[in-house]
Amino acid sequence: MAYDEGEAAPPVTKVDGKRIMAQIWDTAGQERFKTVTSAYYRGAQGALIVYDITKPGSFDSCKQWLHDLREQSENVSVMLVGNKSDLRNMREVPADMAKRFADEHHLTFIETSALDSSNVEKAFTQILTKIYRAGMANVRNGETKRIDLSAVSKSEPAGRKGCCQSG
């Protein structure tokens, strides 16, 4: 499963032998999307909160993004994603600090690189698996008959063209 923000077809993966299709909204944390993100949050089953490991400000914003998300969707599965792991020599957000934040807020955590694709597919597969299994538990308990899978990506705009920045 690969994701490209310009991709028309939603990414598909398999979880427990079932084909899962995800609808993904990538707002790149841009202020112009701030007013519409609450609409995305309503009914979301999962979210990826993405920060740039080279920009502490993007990590600092994660707490607010998480608060805003949970205000709209209490039981959402959330993964904290530290992006740009390929820039280890420029790291300003220690992985252990991010992991501690994730643990304190009951989030899963992973570091990725959109540039070299490290752990990108793994991040999506992990969050989709978590969402699917939580949804199936609700189906077994008679709480729902449909599982909607959604992912929202947040990060500070980056300084180069790519999937994680404004144009």
Backbone as numpy.savetxt, mean C-alpha at the origin, in Angstrom:
# Nx Ny Nz CAx CAy CAz Cx Cy Cz
2.81 -10.92 -11.25 1.95 -9.74 -11.25 2.85 -8.52 -11.25
2.68 -7.68 -12.22 3.41 -6.42 -12.28 2.41 -5.28 -12.30
2.77 -4.14 -11.76 1.88 -3.00 -11.73 2.55 -1.82 -12.39
1.84 -1.20 -13.29 2.30 0.02 -13.95 1.15 1.00 -13.83
1.43 2.21 -13.32 0.33 3.14 -13.06 -0.47 3.47 -14.30
0.07 3.26 -15.49 -0.67 3.53 -16.71 -1.41 2.31 -17.23
-1.31 1.20 -16.53 -1.89 -0.06 -16.96 -3.41 0.00 -16.92
-4.06 -0.49 -17.98 -5.51 -0.46 -18.05 -6.12 -1.64 -17.30
-5.55 -2.82 -17.46 -6.11 -4.00 -16.81 -5.57 -4.10 -15.39
-6.45 -4.42 -14.43 -5.98 -4.56 -13.05 -5.07 -5.78 -12.90
-4.09 -5.70 -11.98 -3.22 -6.85 -11.76 -3.99 -8.04 -11.18
-3.57 -9.22 -11.56 -4.21 -10.45 -11.10 -3.14 -11.32 -10.46
-3.48 -11.97 -9.35 -2.57 -12.91 -8.70 -3.40 -14.07 -8.17
-2.74 -15.10 -7.69 -3.44 -16.24 -7.10 -3.20 -16.27 -5.61
-4.27 -16.50 -4.86 -4.21 -16.65 -3.41 -5.00 -17.91 -3.07
-4.37 -18.83 -2.39 -5.01 -20.08 -2.02 -5.68 -20.76 -3.22
-5.00 -20.69 -4.38 -5.50 -21.33 -5.59 -6.59 -20.57 -6.32
-6.97 -19.41 -5.83 -8.03 -18.60 -6.46 -7.40 -17.40 -7.15
-7.92 -17.06 -8.33 -7.46 -15.86 -9.04 -8.07 -14.63 -8.37
-7.21 -13.69 -8.00 -7.64 -12.46 -7.33 -7.27 -11.28 -8.22
-8.24 -10.42 -8.48 -7.99 -9.21 -9.25 -8.08 -8.02 -8.30
-7.09 -7.15 -8.37 -7.06 -5.99 -7.47 -7.33 -4.71 -8.25
-8.05 -3.80 -7.61 -8.22 -2.46 -8.15 -7.28 -1.57 -7.36
-6.38 -0.87 -8.05 -5.34 -0.09 -7.38 -5.45 1.37 -7.75
-5.44 2.23 -6.72 -5.40 3.67 -6.93 -4.05 4.16 -6.42
-3.29 4.80 -7.28 -1.97 5.31 -6.90 -2.02 6.83 -6.96
-2.12 7.47 -5.80 -2.20 8.94 -5.77 -0.85 9.59 -5.51
0.17 8.80 -5.25 1.53 9.29 -5.02 1.61 10.36 -3.93
0.65 10.39 -3.01 0.69 11.31 -1.89 0.60 12.77 -2.26
0.20 13.06 -3.47 0.15 14.44 -3.94 -1.02 15.19 -3.31
-0.78 16.42 -2.94 -1.80 17.25 -2.30 -3.06 17.38 -3.15
-2.91 17.41 -4.46 -4.08 17.58 -5.31 -5.04 16.41 -5.19
-4.57 15.25 -4.68 -5.43 14.10 -4.48 -5.98 14.03 -3.06
-5.49 14.86 -2.16 -5.85 14.79 -0.75 -7.37 14.85 -0.55
-8.04 15.69 -1.33 -9.49 15.85 -1.15 -10.29 14.65 -1.64
-9.74 13.86 -2.55 -10.50 12.72 -3.06 -10.11 11.40 -2.40
-9.03 11.38 -1.66 -8.59 10.11 -1.08 -9.58 9.54 -0.08
-10.32 10.38 0.63 -11.28 9.83 1.59 -12.36 9.04 0.86
-12.69 9.42 -0.36 -13.65 8.65 -1.15 -13.06 7.28 -1.49
-11.76 7.23 -1.77 -11.10 5.96 -2.05 -11.10 5.06 -0.81
-10.92 5.66 0.35 -10.82 4.89 1.59 -12.10 4.16 1.93
-13.26 4.80 1.69 -14.53 4.20 2.07 -14.70 2.85 1.39
-14.86 1.82 2.17 -15.05 0.49 1.63 -13.77 -0.22 1.22
-12.63 0.43 1.37 -11.37 -0.22 1.01 -11.11 -1.39 1.95
-10.62 -2.46 1.40 -10.28 -3.64 2.19 -8.80 -3.68 2.54
-7.99 -2.96 1.76 -6.56 -2.97 2.00 -5.90 -1.71 1.46
-4.75 -1.40 2.02 -4.01 -0.21 1.58 -2.52 -0.43 1.76
-1.76 0.15 0.85 -0.31 0.22 0.98 0.02 1.67 1.26
0.63 1.94 2.39 1.10 3.29 2.68 2.59 3.27 2.39
2.98 4.00 1.35 4.34 3.95 0.83 5.08 5.23 1.18
6.29 5.07 1.72 7.14 6.23 1.99 8.48 6.00 1.31
9.23 7.07 1.16 10.54 7.06 0.52 11.60 6.94 1.61
12.42 5.89 1.60 13.40 5.69 2.67 14.47 6.77 2.69
14.54 7.59 1.64 15.54 8.68 1.59 14.96 10.02 2.02
13.65 10.05 2.34 12.99 11.31 2.71 12.21 11.14 4.01
12.78 11.55 5.14 12.10 11.40 6.42 10.71 12.04 6.44
10.52 13.11 5.70 9.20 13.76 5.67 8.12 12.85 5.14
8.46 12.02 4.18 7.46 11.10 3.64 7.09 10.04 4.68
8.08 9.61 5.49 7.79 8.66 6.57 6.95 9.34 7.65
7.28 10.58 7.99 6.52 11.30 9.00 5.05 11.43 8.62
4.76 11.50 7.33 3.39 11.63 6.84 2.58 10.35 7.00
3.24 9.22 7.19 2.54 7.94 7.27 1.51 7.90 8.39
1.84 8.52 9.52 0.91 8.51 10.66 -0.40 9.19 10.29
-0.32 10.33 9.58 -1.54 11.04 9.17 -2.31 10.25 8.12
-1.59 9.66 7.15 -2.27 8.84 6.13 -3.00 7.68 6.80
-2.36 7.04 7.77 -2.98 5.92 8.47 -4.21 6.39 9.24
-4.10 7.51 9.93 -5.23 8.07 10.67 -6.40 8.34 9.73
-6.12 9.01 8.61 -7.17 9.33 7.64 -7.82 8.06 7.10
-7.00 7.08 6.80 -7.50 5.81 6.27 -8.41 5.12 7.28
-7.95 5.01 8.51 -8.73 4.29 9.52 -9.98 5.05 9.95
-10.01 6.35 9.76 -11.24 7.12 10.01 -12.36 6.68 9.07
-12.00 6.32 7.86 -12.98 5.95 6.85 -13.24 4.45 6.78
-12.26 3.65 7.16 -12.36 2.21 6.99 -11.61 1.52 8.14
-12.31 1.26 9.23 -11.68 0.76 10.46 -10.95 -0.57 10.31
-11.53 -1.51 9.60 -10.98 -2.86 9.55 -10.13 -3.14 8.31
-9.56 -2.11 7.76 -8.75 -2.24 6.55 -7.40 -2.90 6.87
-6.94 -3.78 5.99 -5.60 -4.38 6.12 -4.61 -3.39 5.53
-3.56 -3.06 6.30 -2.62 -2.03 5.85 -1.20 -2.57 5.89
-0.46 -2.25 4.83 0.96 -2.58 4.77 1.74 -1.29 4.65
2.76 -1.14 5.47 3.69 -0.02 5.38 4.82 -0.45 4.45
5.09 0.37 3.43 6.08 0.03 2.42 7.15 1.12 2.35
8.38 0.74 2.65 9.51 1.65 2.47 10.06 1.46 1.07
9.90 2.46 0.22 10.34 2.34 -1.17 11.73 2.94 -1.37
12.34 2.58 -2.47 13.68 3.00 -2.88 14.77 2.29 -2.08
14.54 1.02 -1.78 15.54 0.24 -1.05 16.84 0.10 -1.84
16.80 0.39 -3.13 18.01 0.36 -3.95 18.96 1.51 -3.61
18.46 2.53 -2.90 19.28 3.69 -2.54 19.77 3.59 -1.09
20.32 2.44 -0.74 20.77 2.19 0.64 21.73 3.26 1.15
22.61 3.73 0.28 23.60 4.73 0.70 22.98 6.11 0.95
21.73 6.30 0.55 21.04 7.57 0.77 19.94 7.44 1.84
19.86 6.27 2.47 18.80 6.00 3.45 18.83 7.01 4.58
17.65 7.55 4.91 17.51 8.43 6.07 16.46 7.93 7.04
15.69 6.93 6.63 14.69 6.33 7.52 15.15 4.90 7.80
15.65 4.64 9.02 16.13 3.30 9.36 14.99 2.27 9.29
15.28 1.11 8.74 14.28 0.05 8.61 13.71 -0.35 9.97
14.54 -0.38 11.02 14.04 -0.78 12.33 13.05 0.23 12.90
13.22 1.51 12.57 12.27 2.53 13.01 10.92 2.33 12.31
10.96 2.05 11.02 9.73 1.81 10.27 9.04 0.54 10.75
9.83 -0.49 11.02 9.27 -1.75 11.51 8.60 -1.55 12.87
9.22 -0.76 13.73 8.64 -0.46 15.04 7.30 0.26 14.87
7.25 1.25 13.97 6.01 1.98 13.69 4.94 1.00 13.19
5.32 0.12 12.28 4.38 -0.86 11.74 3.85 -1.76 12.85
4.72 -2.25 13.70 4.31 -3.13 14.80 3.36 -2.40 15.76
3.68 -1.16 16.10 2.84 -0.38 17.02 1.44 -0.15 16.47
1.32 -0.10 15.15 0.03 0.20 14.52 -0.59 -1.02 13.84
-0.05 -2.20 14.15 -0.58 -3.47 13.62 -0.60 -3.50 12.10
0.51 -3.09 11.50 0.67 -3.09 10.05 1.70 -4.15 9.67
1.60 -4.67 8.48 2.70 -5.47 7.96 3.70 -4.49 7.35
4.94 -4.92 7.21 5.99 -4.01 6.74 6.89 -4.71 5.74
7.29 -3.97 4.72 8.23 -4.48 3.73 8.95 -3.30 3.10
10.16 -3.54 2.64 10.86 -2.52 1.85 10.95 -3.00 0.41
10.78 -2.07 -0.52 10.76 -2.38 -1.94 11.64 -1.41 -2.72
11.82 -1.74 -3.98 12.44 -0.81 -4.92 11.63 -0.86 -6.21
10.98 0.25 -6.53 10.27 0.32 -7.80 11.26 0.31 -8.95
12.46 0.82 -8.72 13.47 0.89 -9.77 13.92 -0.50 -10.23
14.28 -1.37 -9.26 14.75 -2.70 -9.65 13.72 -3.80 -9.37
12.52 -3.40 -8.98 11.37 -4.30 -8.73 11.53 -5.21 -7.52
12.52 -4.97 -6.67 12.72 -5.79 -5.47 11.50 -5.73 -4.57
10.95 -6.89 -4.26 9.84 -7.05 -3.31 8.53 -6.39 -3.72
8.43 -5.84 -4.92 7.18 -5.18 -5.34 6.06 -6.21 -5.46
6.31 -7.27 -6.20 5.29 -8.30 -6.35 4.98 -8.94 -5.00
6.01 -9.15 -4.18 5.83 -9.74 -2.85 4.92 -8.87 -1.99
5.10 -7.55 -2.05 4.25 -6.64 -1.26 2.79 -6.79 -1.67
2.52 -6.76 -2.97 1.14 -6.89 -3.43 0.57 -8.26 -3.08
1.36 -9.30 -3.27 0.88 -10.65 -2.96 0.56 -10.78 -1.47
1.42 -10.24 -0.60 1.18 -10.33 0.84 -0.10 -9.59 1.25
-0.28 -8.37 0.74 -1.47 -7.61 1.16 -2.74 -8.24 0.58
-2.68 -8.72 -0.66 -3.85 -9.36 -1.26 -4.21 -10.65 -0.52
-3.19 -11.40 -0.11 -3.44 -12.62 0.66 -4.10 -12.28 1.99
-3.60 -11.27 2.66 -4.17 -10.85 3.95 -5.63 -10.41 3.78
-5.89 -9.62 2.74 -7.25 -9.14 2.48 -8.17 -10.30 2.15
-7.72 -11.18 1.28 -8.53 -12.32 0.85 -8.89 -13.20 2.04
-7.90 -13.53 2.85 -8.16 -14.42 3.99 -9.07 -13.77 5.03
-8.89 -12.47 5.26 -9.79 -11.76 6.18 -11.21 -11.76 5.62
-11.32 -11.53 4.33 -12.64 -11.53 3.68 -13.29 -12.89 3.72
-12.51 -13.94 3.49 -13.06 -15.30 3.53 -13.53 -15.65 4.94
-12.82 -15.17 5.95 -13.26 -15.40 7.33 -14.61 -14.74 7.55
-14.80 -13.54 7.00 -16.09 -12.85 7.12 -17.19 -13.61 6.38
-16.87 -14.16 5.20 -17.85 -14.94 4.44 -18.27 -16.16 5.25
-17.27 -16.87 5.83 -17.59 -18.05 6.64 -18.46 -17.70 7.84
-18.28 -16.50 8.36 -19.08 -16.06 9.51 -20.41 -15.45 9.09
-20.69 -15.44 7.79 -21.95 -14.91 7.29 -22.02 -13.39 7.28
-20.88 -12.71 7.41 -20.88 -11.26 7.49 -20.92 -10.59 6.12
-20.49 -11.29 5.08 -20.46 -10.69 3.74 -20.48 -11.79 2.69
-20.95 -11.44 1.52 -20.95 -12.38 0.41 -19.97 -11.95 -0.68
-19.45 -10.74 -0.60 -18.55 -10.21 -1.61 -17.32 -9.64 -0.93
-16.17 -9.84 -1.57 -14.92 -9.30 -1.05 -14.40 -8.30 -2.07
-14.29 -7.03 -1.67 -13.71 -6.01 -2.54 -12.27 -5.81 -2.13
-11.36 -5.90 -3.09 -9.94 -5.70 -2.83 -9.52 -4.37 -3.40
-8.95 -3.50 -2.57 -8.47 -2.20 -3.03 -7.14 -1.91 -2.37
-6.26 -1.20 -3.07 -4.97 -0.78 -2.51 -4.77 0.68 -2.83
-4.32 1.44 -1.85 -4.06 2.85 -2.04 -2.59 3.08 -1.73
-1.87 3.71 -2.63 -0.44 3.96 -2.46 -0.22 5.42 -2.13
0.55 5.69 -1.12 0.85 7.05 -0.70 2.35 7.22 -0.60
2.88 8.25 -1.17 4.27 8.61 -0.93 4.48 10.04 -1.36
5.55 10.62 -0.91 5.90 11.97 -1.31 6.38 11.93 -2.76
6.04 12.91 -3.60 6.52 12.88 -4.98 8.04 12.79 -5.03
8.54 11.94 -5.92 9.98 11.72 -6.04 10.59 12.71 -7.02
11.90 12.70 -7.11 12.60 13.65 -7.95 12.91 13.16 -9.35
12.49 11.95 -9.71 12.76 11.47 -11.06 11.49 10.85 -11.63
11.42 10.77 -12.93 10.25 10.17 -13.58 10.17 8.71 -13.18
8.96 8.22 -12.98 8.79 6.83 -12.62 7.43 6.62 -12.00
7.24 5.48 -11.39 5.92 5.14 -10.88 5.60 5.83 -9.57
6.55 6.45 -8.94 6.32 6.98 -7.60 6.46 8.50 -7.54
6.10 9.21 -8.58 6.24 10.66 -8.55 5.26 11.34 -9.46
5.17 12.63 -9.31 4.30 13.42 -10.18 5.04 13.72 -11.47
4.29 14.00 -12.54 4.87 14.26 -13.85 5.19 15.67 -13.99
